[in-house]
Amino acid sequence: GLNLSFAESCTAGLVAAKLGSISGASEVFSGSLVTYSNHIKNVWLGVDEAVLKTKGAVSSQCVEQMAKGALNMSGADFAIAISGIAGPGGGSREKPVGLVYIAVANDEHCEVRECHFSGDRDYIREQSALRAYSLLLESFWDEIVE
C-alpha cells in the first residue's frame, strides 16, 4: 500500500523508467518530475531560490528540497531526488563530472548522499539511478517491509 515518487535532474527520468518497466508498477509508482532547470526546480518543487543561487542545483540542500517537494506534490509515502553532473561537460574543480547528490525522504526523515561516479554519461546516470534505489532500501527498509 506504499507508493513512491521521483524528482530527477541529471538522470532525466531514468529512475522512473526503471520502475515503470516492471509490470504492476502502478501499484507503487505515484509519479515523477524531471526538473532539469533551476527555474522548474523552484516553481514545481519549491526549491528555494537562495539555495539554487548560493549552493547550486548540484548540492545536498537542493536534493533535500527536491525530495520534500516531490512528496508534497505527489502525496507519496517516499520520494527519491537526484541532481548531479553526468558530463561529459559541465563539471568544474569544485563540482566535477560524476558528482551526484541523491536524497530519499518520507514525511519524517530525509537522507542525502554525495556520490562520486566515474565513466561516461550513460554510466554515471545508470549508477546514479541504481544507487538511488539502494539508498531508499537502506534508509527505509523497516517501513517498506512492514
N, C-alpha and C positions, 0 to 999 in steps of 0.2 A: 503493500500500500504506500510505499515511499516513492517520491519522484525527484528528478534531477533536472537542473537547467545549467546552461553554459553562457559565459561571456568570453569570447575569443578575439584576440587580435592577430598575433603572428601566425597562429595555426589556421586562421581563416575558415573555421567551420570543420576542421578535420576531427576534432574531438566529438562533435555532434554526429558527423558522418560515420564514425566508427560505431557509435551506439546505434544509430539509425540503420546500420546494415544488418542488425540482428533481428530476426523475426520476433515479434512480441515487444519490441522496444517501446511501443506506445503505452504500455502499462507502467513504465517508469520514466519516460522522457517527456518533460514538460515543454521544453523549447530552448532555443538558442539565439543569441545575438552575436553577430560578427561586427565588432566595433573597432575598425581599423584606425579611424581618425580620432584625434583628441576631441574634436567638436562632438562627435557621436558618443564617445565615452562620457562626456559631460552631460549631453542632452538626454540620452537614452538611459544611462546607468547612474547618473548623478555623481560622477567622479568630480571632485572639487577642482575648479579651475586653478586654484593656488597650488594644489598637488601637481597638476599637469605642468604648470609653469616652473615650479621650483624643484620638484623631484623627477618629473618626466613620466611619460607613459610606461616606460620600462623601469618600474620601481615597485618595491613591496607595498608602498602606500597606495599606488594606483590599482594593483590587482586586488588588494583587500577591498577597496571601494567598488571595484568592478563586480566582485563576488557578492557583496552585500546588495548592490544594485540589481544583479540578476535574481537574487532571492526576492527582493521587493517587487520587481516587475512580474515575476512568474508565479509567486506564491509556492514555489517548490520547497521541498524539505532540505535539499542540498544544492549547492552551486559550485561549479568549477570556473575559475577565471585564469586566463593566460595572456601575458604580454611579454614580448621579447624581440630580439634581433636575430632573424633567421638567415640574413645575408643574401647574396654574398656581399652586398654593400650595406651601408647604414651604421656600421659599427664605429666606435671611437676608442681611444685609450681607456676612458672611464667605463664605457659600456661597449665591450667588444661583441663581434658576431658570436652567437652562441649563448649569450646571456639571456636567460628566460626566467621570469617570475611566474610562479603558479600559486594560486590561492584556492583553498577548498573551505566551504563555510556552511554552517547551518544557522538557525536563529540565535544560537547561544555562543558559538565559537567560530573563529576563523583562523586557519593555519596557512602560513605563507612560507614558500621555499624559494630560495635563489638557486638556480641551476646553471651549470656551465656545460654546454654541449659542444662537440666539435664535429666537423663534417660539412657536407654540402647542405643547401637549403632544405631539401626534402628530408634528409636525415635529421636535422635539427627539429623540424616540425614534427616528424614522426616520434622522435624521442620525447619531445615536449608533451605530446598527446598521451603517450604511454605512461610517462611519469605522473601526469595529472590523475589518471585513474588509480595509479599506485598510491599516490598521496591521499586520495579520497578514502581508499580502503584502510590505509594505515591510520588515518585520523579519526574515522568514524565507524570502524569495524563493529564495535559493540552495538551502536544504534542501527546499523544496517541489518545485522543478522538476528535482531531480537525476535 
